[in-house]
Amino acid sequence: MDLQAQKAIIIEQFKQVNDINLINAIKNLLDYALKKEQGEADIPEAHRKLVTERLEKARKNPELLLDWEEAKETLNP
């Protein structure tokens, strides 16, 4: 079955849905897919700020960083 036929079937099924939670979930999936196709990152500002702060701390205090191989050994003894 080709992509257009699959879309048509899904659209017909969607027309029969009355559950608002399911409709909202599908809408969220479609919104996410559109953003992904457009290359937009959906990263909250608070997360960006946290990463920026941690990178700055690492630049100022490189002695606090661990070597990956050493850190891995402490995780998997």
QUIVENWO-V380879 format. One record per pair of residues at least 12 apart in sequence whose C-alpha atoms are under 6 Angstrom apart, sorted by the first residue. I is the first residue (numbers start at 1). J is the second residue. D is the distance in Angstrom with one decimal. If there is no record, write none. Layout:
# QUIVENWO-V380879
i: {I	I}
j: {J	J}
d: {D	D}
This chain:
# QUIVENWO-V380879
none
